[in-house]
Amino acid sequence: MLKEYRTLLPYMRKYLWFYVAGLVALAVTSGGQLFIPQLIRIAIDAIAAGEFGLRRITLLMLQLCGLAAVIALGRFGWRYFIHGASRRIEVELRGDLFAHLLRLSPSYYARTRTGDLMARATNDLQAIRMASGMALVAAADGIFMTLAILVILFVQMPPTALITVLPLPLISILIVGLGRTISSRFKRVQEGFSRLSEHTQEAFTGIRVIKSFVKERYFLGRFGEANSEYQRRNLELVLIWGLFMPAVAFLSGLTLLILLRFGGVAVILRGFTPGEFVATLNYLEMLTWPMVGAGFTVNVIQRGAASLGRINQVLGEQPEILGPPDGLQQAPHSGIEVRALSFRYSEDSPHVLSDVSFRIEAGKSLGILGRTGSGKTTLVKTLPRLIDPPLETVLVGGAAVQRYELGALRELFGVVPQDGFLFSSTVRENLAFGVDDASDELLRYVAEVAAIDRDLELFPHGWDTVVGERGITLSGGQKQRIAIARALAKNPEILILDDSLSAVDTETEEHILTALLENRHGKTTVIVSHRVSTLQRADQIIVLDDGRITQSGTHRELAACDGFYREIFTIQQLEKQLRH
């Protein structure tokens, strides 16, 4: 369990002085509380002796008020320093977790649910904050108060104290026995919360599909099942915790009964004074908190360990794609060469690409045509190392992509995927996403090239219209055109359009391609499409079939010879004639 907390050590070292100051303030608070029964003892003994005059009353009242002020100041101090440190650790750990997630390869997100990651970044980190804050307070205060009270009791009344504290070892046995059960059940609770978050996130993301298929009842049922399972797991944890706390309180209460029995006899026999009896009673009542606090500490530490285990699982993931520490920072030019590239996603899966070779000179354009599943998207993803090709099979600027510092390599590219992902912000912010301090002039220019400028007048707030999560308020063509404009604003050395005009009509497509290719002089462009009309402007075209290049040449050359390209060109020409 405790090995999971090694992750927190660097953060706790950073705020060591916060913890030191907080523990000092906590010691002042607890020490002040230990003096209160002594003042009560003095007052009761004075009353019993008939010596409780006005002067003595005033002096005791002033002492109590001063002690209360010290306790209040100490309590503020440990709350500020220890809780402040735990809050800061939570913020920094969440930031480091998010930064680590950004470094992980896309393949990690293909096998990990977003809702689970959100649960780890919220619910689990709250449990870690409690473990690095309140658990430390409860543990330190419990140890200090227990030792101090036991010393006072054994000094003042050794025989009675020995009998009184007999139930305390039973509490320790109970704590150790139930600790692991609490940890395992809390881990199941956190996993249940992750599944609940997954169902919620998936439903909200796919709300259009849910409504179009009228599947609200189905998803409500799925959510209800996950919600009920989460409730059941919480109840399993509460059952243990519900038995644990009353058991600790019962055993602590036994100490008071023992005191009443043996301490009462001692008072009658004048073994110790009424003031000492009341002070001892107060100390035993104070001793109840460390016992209950011990259970609370174990519970919080076990919860924190379970949550830290889930966070450590994510932090233990390593990026599958890394650049060398002394990698190239820039390419001498943006030419691309692919040499005998063969690729498959795992050892037991078939090859997606087989012996693919071609070359694009800097400033030229390449078109890629192929059936669905022929490897087009896989091929273009190898260029910026979104998936990692074999060594020396993909070269940019004359150097293998593995030789570049990863950020520097990807800085050369502008990639427009088919789905045209947009962020939940304004049109302006989406267009300027890849450029710091993008000017209005630049944004207007790329909007005109991507033919999105004509739609801006239809948006309720123009440039400042919020497009909704994933661009849910826009049509497929509008999302694609904004994504194209976003990539153009970056003005990359290499622009990849991965079937990103599929939702655009032919007239708009013609406008975009004409404006795009005319304004990218000296820049390399790769266009993936199912439409020959999109590809015919490219300087070179390759045809992929089952991961292999079956044809290569210009539009005129490919249209003149038999093959898949000519078949598609003929079919699309007939469709165009029929439409007119």
MARBA-945854 format. One record per residue (C-alpha): residue number from 0; residue in one letter; chain; x, y negated, z negated. Coordinates in steps of 0.5 Angstrom, whole numbers. Last residue first. Example, Ala and Ser with C-alpha at 12.3 -4.5 7.8 and 13.67 -1.06 7.14 Angstrom:
REM MARBA-945854
SITE   seq   type   mol    east   north      up
SITE     1      s     A      27       2     -14
SITE     0      a     A      25       9     -16
***
This chain:
REM MARBA-945854
SITE   seq   type   mol    east   north      up
SITE   579      h     A     -53     -35     130
SITE   578      r     A     -53     -30     125
SITE   577      l     A     -53     -25     130
SITE   576      q     A     -46     -28     133
SITE   575      k     A     -43     -28     126
SITE   574      e     A     -45     -21     125
SITE   573      l     A     -42     -19     131
SITE   572      q     A     -35     -23     130
SITE   571      q     A     -35     -19     123
SITE   570      i     A     -36     -12     126
SITE   569      t     A     -30     -14     131
SITE   568      f     A     -25     -17     126
SITE   567      i     A     -27     -11     122
SITE   566      e     A     -25      -6     127
SITE   565      r     A     -19     -10     130
SITE   564      y     A     -16     -10     123
SITE   563      f     A     -17      -2     122
SITE   562      g     A     -14       0     128
SITE   561      d     A     -13      -1     135
SITE   560      c     A      -9      -7     138
SITE   559      a     A     -11     -14     141
SITE   558      a     A     -14     -16     134
SITE   557      l     A      -7     -14     130
SITE   556      e     A      -3     -18     135
SITE   555      r     A      -7     -24     135
SITE   554      h     A      -8     -25     128
SITE   553      t     A       0     -24     127
SITE   552      g     A       3     -18     125
SITE   551      s     A       3     -11     120
SITE   550      q     A      -1      -5     120
SITE   549      t     A      -1       1     116
SITE   548      i     A       2      -2     110
SITE   547      r     A       1       4     104
SITE   546      g     A      -3       4      98
SITE   545      d     A      -9       8     100
SITE   544      d     A     -10       3     106
SITE   543      l     A      -6      -4     106
SITE   542      v     A      -6      -8     112
SITE   541      i     A      -1     -14     113
SITE   540      i     A      -2     -21     116
SITE   539      q     A       3     -26     118
SITE   538      d     A       3     -33     119
SITE   537      a     A      -4     -34     116
SITE   536      r     A      -9     -37     120
SITE   535      q     A     -13     -31     122
SITE   534      l     A     -14     -29     114
SITE   533      t     A     -20     -32     112
SITE   532      s     A     -24     -31     119
SITE   531      v     A     -22     -24     118
SITE   530      r     A     -26     -23     112
SITE   529      h     A     -24     -18     106
SITE   528      s     A     -19     -23     103
SITE   527      v     A     -12     -23     100
SITE   526      i     A      -9     -30     102
SITE   525      v     A      -1     -31     100
SITE   524      t     A       1     -38     101
SITE   523      t     A       9     -41     101
SITE   522      k     A      10     -48     100
SITE   521      g     A      14     -52     105
SITE   520      h     A       8     -56     108
SITE   519      r     A       2     -54     103
SITE   518      n     A      -3     -60     106
SITE   517      e     A      -5     -57     112
SITE   516      l     A      -6     -50     109
SITE   515      l     A     -10     -52     104
SITE   514      a     A     -14     -57     108
SITE   513      t     A     -16     -52     114
SITE   512      l     A     -17     -47     109
SITE   511      i     A     -22     -51     105
SITE   510      h     A     -26     -53     111
SITE   509      e     A     -26     -46     114
SITE   508      e     A     -29     -43     107
SITE   507      t     A     -34     -49     107
SITE   506      e     A     -37     -47     113
SITE   505      t     A     -36     -39     112
SITE   504      d     A     -40     -40     105
SITE   503      v     A     -36     -39      99
SITE   502      a     A     -37     -33      94
SITE   501      s     A     -31     -29      97
SITE   500      l     A     -27     -35      97
SITE   499      s     A     -22     -32      92
SITE   498      d     A     -20     -26      95
SITE   497      d     A     -14     -26      91
SITE   496      l     A     -11     -33      93
SITE   495      i     A      -4     -33      91
SITE   494      l     A       0     -40      92
SITE   493      i     A       7     -40      91
SITE   492      e     A      11     -46      90
SITE   491      p     A       6     -49      86
SITE   490      n     A       2     -55      87
SITE   489      k     A      -1     -55      80
SITE   488      a     A      -7     -59      82
SITE   487      l     A      -8     -54      87
SITE   486      a     A      -9     -48      82
SITE   485      r     A     -14     -52      79
SITE   484      a     A     -17     -54      86
SITE   483      i     A     -18     -46      87
SITE   482      a     A     -21     -45      80
SITE   481      i     A     -26     -51      82
SITE   480      r     A     -28     -47      88
SITE   479      q     A     -28     -40      85
SITE   478      k     A     -33     -43      80
SITE   477      q     A     -37     -47      85
SITE   476      g     A     -38     -41      89
SITE   475      g     A     -40     -36      84
SITE   474      s     A     -45     -41      81
SITE   473      l     A     -44     -46      75
SITE   472      t     A     -47     -46      68
SITE   471      i     A     -44     -40      66
SITE   470      g     A     -37     -43      67
SITE   469      r     A     -33     -37      63
SITE   468      e     A     -37     -41      57
SITE   467      g     A     -40     -47      59
SITE   466      v     A     -39     -52      65
SITE   465      v     A     -39     -58      61
SITE   464      t     A     -40     -64      65
SITE   463      d     A     -35     -69      65
SITE   462      w     A     -33     -70      72
SITE   461      g     A     -40     -71      74
SITE   460      h     A     -45     -72      68
SITE   459      p     A     -51     -68      70
SITE   458      f     A     -47     -64      76
SITE   457      l     A     -50     -66      83
SITE   456      e     A     -45     -71      85
SITE   455      l     A     -40     -67      83
SITE   454      d     A     -42     -62      88
SITE   453      r     A     -39     -65      94
SITE   452      d     A     -32     -66      90
SITE   451      i     A     -32     -58      90
SITE   450      a     A     -29     -58      97
SITE   449      a     A     -23     -55      95
SITE   448      v     A     -19     -60      99
SITE   447      e     A     -24     -66      96
SITE   446      a     A     -23     -63      89
SITE   445      v     A     -15     -63      90
SITE   444      y     A     -15     -70      92
SITE   443      r     A     -20     -73      86
SITE   442      l     A     -16     -69      81
SITE   441      l     A      -9     -72      84
SITE   440      e     A     -12     -79      84
SITE   439      d     A     -15     -78      77
SITE   438      s     A      -8     -77      74
SITE   437      a     A      -6     -71      71
SITE   436      d     A      -3     -72      64
SITE   435      d     A       0     -65      64
SITE   434      v     A      -2     -60      69
SITE   433      g     A      -4     -53      69
SITE   432      f     A     -11     -55      66
SITE   431      a     A     -13     -61      70
SITE   430      l     A     -18     -58      74
SITE   429      n     A     -21     -55      68
SITE   428      e     A     -21     -61      64
SITE   427      r     A     -24     -65      69
SITE   426      v     A     -30     -60      70
SITE   425      t     A     -31     -60      62
SITE   424      s     A     -30     -55      57
SITE   423      s     A     -31     -48      56
SITE   422      f     A     -26     -45      60
SITE   421      l     A     -26     -42      67
SITE   420      f     A     -25     -35      70
SITE   419      g     A     -25     -35      78
SITE   418      d     A     -27     -28      78
SITE   417      q     A     -23     -27      85
SITE   416      p     A     -17     -29      82
SITE   415      v     A     -13     -36      84
SITE   414      v     A      -6     -35      82
SITE   413      g     A      -1     -41      82
SITE   412      f     A       6     -39      82
SITE   411      l     A      13     -42      81
SITE   410      e     A      11     -43      73
SITE   409      r     A      11     -35      73
SITE   408      l     A      18     -34      74
SITE   407      a     A      20     -40      69
SITE   406      g     A      16     -37      64
SITE   405      l     A      18     -30      65
SITE   404      e     A      26     -32      65
SITE   403      y     A      28     -29      72
SITE   402      r     A      32     -23      73
SITE   401      q     A      26     -18      73
SITE   400      v     A      23     -22      79
SITE   399      a     A      29     -19      83
SITE   398      a     A      33     -25      86
SITE   397      g     A      33     -28      93
SITE   396      g     A      28     -33      92
SITE   395      v     A      23     -28      89
SITE   394      l     A      25     -21      90
SITE   393      v     A      20     -15      89
SITE   392      t     A      23      -8      89
SITE   391      e     A      30      -9      85
SITE   390      l     A      27      -6      79
SITE   389      p     A      20      -2      79
SITE   388      p     A      14      -7      79
SITE   387      d     A      12     -10      72
SITE   386      i     A       4     -12      72
SITE   385      l     A       3     -19      71
SITE   384      r     A      10     -20      74
SITE   383      p     A       9     -26      78
SITE   382      l     A      10     -22      85
SITE   381      t     A       7     -15      82
SITE   380      k     A       0     -18      81
SITE   379      v     A       0     -19      88
SITE   378      l     A       1     -12      90
SITE   377      t     A      -4      -9      84
SITE   376      t     A     -10     -14      87
SITE   375      k     A      -9     -11      94
SITE   374      g     A      -8      -4      92
SITE   373      s     A     -13       0      97
SITE   372      g     A     -18       0      92
SITE   371      t     A     -23      -4      96
SITE   370      r     A     -21      -3     104
SITE   369      g     A     -15      -7     106
SITE   368      l     A     -13     -14     108
SITE   367      i     A      -7     -18     106
SITE   366      g     A      -5     -25     109
SITE   365      l     A       2     -28     108
SITE   364      s     A       3     -36     109
SITE   363      k     A      10     -39     111
SITE   362      g     A      14     -44     107
SITE   361      a     A      19     -40     104
SITE   360      e     A      20     -34     109
SITE   359      i     A      15     -28     107
SITE   358      r     A      18     -21     107
SITE   357      f     A      15     -14     107
SITE   356      s     A      16      -7     104
SITE   355      v     A      11      -2     101
SITE   354      d     A      13       5     100
SITE   353      s     A       7       7      96
SITE   352      l     A       2       3      92
SITE   351      v     A      -3       5      87
SITE   350      h     A       1      12      86
SITE   349      p     A      -3      17      83
SITE   348      s     A      -4      18      75
SITE   347      d     A       0      22      70
SITE   346      e     A       6      18      69
SITE   345      s     A       2      12      68
SITE   344      y     A       0       5      72
SITE   343      r     A       3       7      79
SITE   342      f     A       7       3      83
SITE   341      s     A      12       4      90
SITE   340      l     A      15      -2      93
SITE   339      a     A      20       0      98
SITE   338      r     A      23      -7      98
SITE   337      v     A      18     -13      97
SITE   336      e     A      21     -20      99
SITE   335      i     A      18     -27      98
SITE   334      g     A      21     -34      99
SITE   333      s     A      20     -39      94
SITE   332      h     A      27     -43      95
SITE   331      p     A      33     -43      90
SITE   330      a     A      29     -40      84
SITE   329      q     A      29     -43      77
SITE   328      q     A      30     -41      70
SITE   327      l     A      34     -35      71
SITE   326      g     A      34     -30      65
SITE   325      d     A      39     -31      59
SITE   324      p     A      34     -28      54
SITE   323      p     A      32     -23      60
SITE   322      g     A      24     -23      61
SITE   321      l     A      19     -19      58
SITE   320      i     A      14     -15      60
SITE   319      e     A      11      -9      56
SITE   318      p     A      10     -14      50
SITE   317      q     A      11     -11      43
SITE   316      e     A       5      -9      39
SITE   315      g     A       7      -9      31
SITE   314      l     A       4     -16      30
SITE   313      v     A      -3     -12      32
SITE   312      q     A      -2      -6      27
SITE   311      n     A       1     -11      22
SITE   310      i     A      -6     -15      22
SITE   309      r     A     -10      -8      21
SITE   308      g     A      -5      -6      15
SITE   307      l     A      -5     -13      13
SITE   306      s     A     -13     -12      12
SITE   305      a     A     -12      -6       8
SITE   304      a     A      -7      -9       4
SITE   303      g     A     -11     -15       2
SITE   302      r     A     -17     -11       1
SITE   301      q     A     -12      -7      -4
SITE   300      i     A      -9     -13      -7
SITE   299      v     A     -16     -16      -8
SITE   298      n     A     -19     -10     -12
SITE   297      v     A     -13      -8     -16
SITE   296      t     A     -13     -16     -18
SITE   295      f     A     -21     -15     -20
SITE   294      g     A     -20      -9     -24
SITE   293      a     A     -14     -12     -27
SITE   292      g     A     -18     -19     -28
SITE   291      v     A     -23     -15     -32
SITE   290      m     A     -18     -12     -37
SITE   289      p     A     -14     -19     -37
SITE   288      w     A     -21     -22     -38
SITE   287      t     A     -23     -18     -44
SITE   286      l     A     -17     -20     -48
SITE   285      m     A     -20     -27     -49
SITE   284      e     A     -26     -23     -53
SITE   283      l     A     -20     -20     -57
SITE   282      y     A     -17     -26     -58
SITE   281      n     A     -23     -29     -60
SITE   280      l     A     -25     -24     -65
SITE   279      t     A     -18     -24     -68
SITE   278      a     A     -19     -32     -69
SITE   277      v     A     -25     -30     -72
SITE   276      f     A     -22     -25     -77
SITE   275      e     A     -16     -29     -78
SITE   274      g     A     -21     -35     -80
SITE   273      p     A     -25     -30     -85
SITE   272      t     A     -18     -29     -89
SITE   271      f     A     -14     -22     -88
SITE   270      g     A     -14     -16     -93
SITE   269      r     A     -19     -19     -97
SITE   268      l     A     -23     -13     -98
SITE   267      i     A     -29     -16     -95
SITE   266      v     A     -25     -19     -90
SITE   265      a     A     -21     -12     -88
SITE   264      v     A     -28      -8     -88
SITE   263      g     A     -30     -13     -83
SITE   262      g     A     -24     -12     -79
SITE   261      f     A     -25      -4     -79
SITE   260      r     A     -32      -4     -76
SITE   259      l     A     -32     -11     -73
SITE   258      l     A     -26     -10     -70
SITE   257      i     A     -28      -3     -67
SITE   256      l     A     -34      -6     -64
SITE   255      l     A     -30     -11     -61
SITE   254      t     A     -25      -6     -58
SITE   253      l     A     -31      -2     -55
SITE   252      g     A     -33      -8     -51
SITE   251      s     A     -27      -8     -47
SITE   250      l     A     -29       0     -45
SITE   249      f     A     -36      -3     -43
SITE   248      a     A     -33      -9     -39
SITE   247      v     A     -28      -4     -35
SITE   246      a     A     -34       1     -34
SITE   245      p     A     -39      -5     -32
SITE   244      m     A     -33      -7     -27
SITE   243      f     A     -32       0     -24
SITE   242      l     A     -39       2     -23
SITE   241      g     A     -41      -4     -18
SITE   240      w     A     -34      -3     -15
SITE   239      i     A     -35       4     -13
SITE   238      l     A     -42       3     -11
SITE   237      v     A     -40      -4      -8
SITE   236      l     A     -35       0      -3
SITE   235      e     A     -41       5      -1
SITE   234      l     A     -46      -1       0
SITE   233      n     A     -41      -5       4
SITE   232      r     A     -40       1       9
SITE   231      r     A     -48       2       9
SITE   230      q     A     -49      -5      11
SITE   229      y     A     -43      -5      17
SITE   228      e     A     -47       1      19
SITE   227      s     A     -54      -2      19
SITE   226      n     A     -51      -8      23
SITE   225      a     A     -48      -3      28
SITE   224      e     A     -54       0      29
SITE   223      g     A     -58      -7      29
SITE   222      f     A     -53      -9      34
SITE   221      r     A     -54      -3      39
SITE   220      g     A     -62      -4      38
SITE   219      l     A     -62     -11      40
SITE   218      f     A     -58      -9      46
SITE   217      y     A     -63      -4      48
SITE   216      r     A     -69      -9      46
SITE   215      e     A     -66     -15      50
SITE   214      k     A     -64     -10      56
SITE   213      v     A     -69     -14      61
SITE   212      f     A     -64     -13      67
SITE   211      s     A     -63     -20      69
SITE   210      k     A     -63     -22      62
SITE   209      i     A     -58     -17      60
SITE   208      v     A     -54     -19      66
SITE   207      r     A     -54     -26      64
SITE   206      i     A     -52     -25      57
SITE   205      g     A     -46     -22      59
SITE   204      t     A     -41     -26      54
SITE   203      f     A     -47     -27      49
SITE   202      a     A     -48     -19      48
SITE   201      e     A     -40     -17      49
SITE   200      q     A     -39     -22      43
SITE   199      t     A     -44     -19      39
SITE   198      h     A     -43     -12      40
SITE   197      e     A     -35     -13      39
SITE   196      s     A     -36     -17      32
SITE   195      l     A     -40     -12      29
SITE   194      r     A     -35      -7      31
SITE   193      s     A     -30     -11      28
SITE   192      f     A     -34     -12      22
SITE   191      g     A     -35      -4      21
SITE   190      e     A     -27      -4      22
SITE   189      q     A     -27      -9      16
SITE   188      v     A     -32      -5      12
SITE   187      r     A     -28       2      13
SITE   186      k     A     -21      -2      11
SITE   185      f     A     -25      -3       5
SITE   184      r     A     -27       4       3
SITE   183      s     A     -20       6       4
SITE   182      s     A     -17       1      -1
SITE   181      i     A     -23       2      -6
SITE   180      t     A     -21       9      -6
SITE   179      r     A     -14       8      -7
SITE   178      g     A     -15       3     -13
SITE   177      l     A     -20       8     -17
SITE   176      g     A     -15      12     -21
SITE   175      v     A     -10       7     -22
SITE   174      i     A     -16       2     -25
SITE   173      l     A     -19       8     -29
SITE   172      i     A     -13      10     -32
SITE   171      s     A     -11       3     -34
SITE   170      i     A     -18       2     -37
SITE   169      l     A     -17       8     -41
SITE   168      p     A     -10       5     -44
SITE   167      l     A     -14       0     -47
SITE   166      p     A     -19       4     -51
SITE   165      l     A     -14       4     -57
SITE   164      v     A     -13      -3     -57
SITE   163      t     A     -17      -4     -64
SITE   162      i     A     -14       2     -67
SITE   161      l     A      -7      -1     -67
SITE   160      a     A     -10      -8     -68
SITE   159      t     A     -13      -6     -75
SITE   158      p     A      -6      -3     -77
SITE   157      p     A      -2      -9     -75
SITE   156      m     A      -6     -15     -77
SITE   155      q     A      -2     -22     -76
SITE   154      v     A       4     -20     -72
SITE   153      f     A       0     -14     -68
SITE   152      l     A      -5     -19     -66
SITE   151      i     A      -1     -24     -64
SITE   150      v     A       4     -19     -60
SITE   149      l     A      -2     -16     -57
SITE   148      i     A      -5     -23     -55
SITE   147      a     A       2     -25     -52
SITE   146      l     A       2     -19     -48
SITE   145      t     A      -5     -19     -45
SITE   144      m     A      -5     -26     -43
SITE   143      f     A       2     -26     -40
SITE   142      i     A       0     -20     -36
SITE   141      g     A      -7     -22     -34
SITE   140      d     A      -5     -29     -32
SITE   139      a     A       0     -26     -27
SITE   138      a     A      -4     -21     -24
SITE   137      a     A     -10     -26     -24
SITE   136      v     A      -6     -31     -21
SITE   135      l     A      -3     -27     -16
SITE   134      a     A     -10     -24     -14
SITE   133      m     A     -12     -31     -13
SITE   132      g     A      -7     -33      -8
SITE   131      s     A      -3     -28      -4
SITE   130      a     A      -9     -23      -4
SITE   129      m     A     -14     -28      -3
SITE   128      r     A     -11     -31       3
SITE   127      i     A     -10     -24       6
SITE   126      a     A     -18     -22       5
SITE   125      q     A     -19     -29       9
SITE   124      l     A     -14     -26      14
SITE   123      d     A     -18     -20      15
SITE   122      n     A     -25     -24      16
SITE   121      t     A     -22     -29      21
SITE   120      a     A     -16     -27      26
SITE   119      r     A     -18     -19      25
SITE   118      a     A     -25     -20      26
SITE   117      m     A     -23     -24      33
SITE   116      l     A     -19     -19      35
SITE   115      d     A     -24     -13      34
SITE   114      g     A     -29     -18      38
SITE   113      t     A     -24     -18      44
SITE   112      r     A     -24     -11      45
SITE   111      t     A     -17      -8      46
SITE   110      r     A     -15      -3      52
SITE   109      a     A     -15      -8      57
SITE   108      y     A     -13     -13      53
SITE   107      y     A      -6      -9      52
SITE   106      s     A      -5      -9      59
SITE   105      p     A      -5     -16      60
SITE   104      s     A       2     -16      56
SITE   103      l     A       3     -19      49
SITE   102      r     A       6     -26      49
SITE   101      l     A      -1     -30      48
SITE   100      l     A      -3     -25      42
SITE    99      h     A       4     -26      39
SITE    98      a     A       2     -34      39
SITE    97      f     A      -5     -32      36
SITE    96      l     A      -2     -28      30
SITE    95      d     A       3     -33      29
SITE    94      g     A      -2     -39      28
SITE    93      r     A      -6     -34      24
SITE    92      l     A       0     -33      19
SITE    91      e     A       1     -40      19
SITE    90      v     A      -6     -42      17
SITE    89      e     A      -7     -36      12
SITE    88      i     A       0     -38       9
SITE    87      r     A      -2     -45       8
SITE    86      r     A      -8     -43       5
SITE    85      s     A      -5     -39       0
SITE    84      a     A       0     -44      -2
SITE    83      g     A      -5     -49      -3
SITE    82      h     A      -9     -44      -7
SITE    81      i     A      -2     -43     -11
SITE    80      f     A       0     -50     -12
SITE    79      y     A      -7     -54     -13
SITE    78      r     A     -11     -48     -17
SITE    77      w     A      -4     -48     -21
SITE    76      g     A      -4     -55     -22
SITE    75      f     A     -12     -56     -23
SITE    74      r     A     -12     -51     -29
SITE    73      g     A      -5     -54     -32
SITE    72      l     A      -9     -61     -32
SITE    71      a     A     -15     -58     -35
SITE    70      i     A     -11     -54     -40
SITE    69      v     A      -7     -60     -42
SITE    68      a     A     -13     -64     -43
SITE    67      a     A     -17     -59     -47
SITE    66      l     A     -11     -58     -52
SITE    65      g     A     -11     -66     -53
SITE    64      c     A     -19     -65     -55
SITE    63      l     A     -17     -60     -59
SITE    62      q     A     -12     -63     -63
SITE    61      l     A     -16     -69     -63
SITE    60      m     A     -22     -65     -66
SITE    59      l     A     -17     -62     -71
SITE    58      l     A     -14     -69     -74
SITE    57      t     A     -21     -71     -74
SITE    56      i     A     -24     -65     -78
SITE    55      r     A     -18     -66     -83
SITE    54      r     A     -19     -73     -84
SITE    53      l     A     -26     -72     -86
SITE    52      g     A     -25     -66     -91
SITE    51      f     A     -25     -59     -90
SITE    50      e     A     -22     -56     -96
SITE    49      g     A     -28     -52     -99
SITE    48      a     A     -23     -46     -98
SITE    47      a     A     -28     -42     -94
SITE    46      i     A     -29     -49     -90
SITE    45      a     A     -21     -49     -89
SITE    44      d     A     -21     -42     -87
SITE    43      i     A     -26     -43     -82
SITE    42      a     A     -22     -50     -79
SITE    41      i     A     -15     -46     -79
SITE    40      r     A     -18     -40     -76
SITE    39      i     A     -21     -45     -70
SITE    38      l     A     -14     -48     -69
SITE    37      q     A     -11     -41     -68
SITE    36      p     A     -16     -39     -64
SITE    35      i     A     -15     -45     -59
SITE    34      f     A      -7     -44     -59
SITE    33      l     A      -8     -38     -54
SITE    32      q     A     -12     -43     -49
SITE    31      g     A      -6     -48     -49
SITE    30      g     A      -1     -42     -47
SITE    29      s     A      -6     -40     -41
SITE    28      t     A      -6     -47     -38
SITE    27      v     A       1     -48     -39
SITE    26      a     A       3     -41     -36
SITE    25      l     A      -2     -43     -30
SITE    24      a     A       2     -49     -29
SITE    23      v     A       9     -46     -29
SITE    22      l     A       6     -41     -25
SITE    21      g     A       3     -46     -20
SITE    20      a     A      10     -50     -20
SITE    19      v     A      14     -43     -18
SITE    18      y     A       9     -41     -13
SITE    17      f     A       9     -48     -10
SITE    16      w     A      17     -47     -10
SITE    15      l     A      17     -41      -7
SITE    14      y     A      13     -44      -1
SITE    13      k     A      18     -41       5
SITE    12      r     A      19     -35       1
SITE    11      m     A      12     -33       1
SITE    10      y     A      12     -34       8
SITE     9      p     A      18     -30       9
SITE     8      l     A      15     -24       4
SITE     7      l     A       8     -24       8
SITE     6      t     A      10     -18      13
SITE     5      r     A      13     -14       7
SITE     4      y     A       6     -14       4
SITE     3      e     A       4      -8       8
SITE     2      k     A       9      -4       4
SITE     1      l     A       5      -5      -2
SITE     0      m     A       0       0       0
***
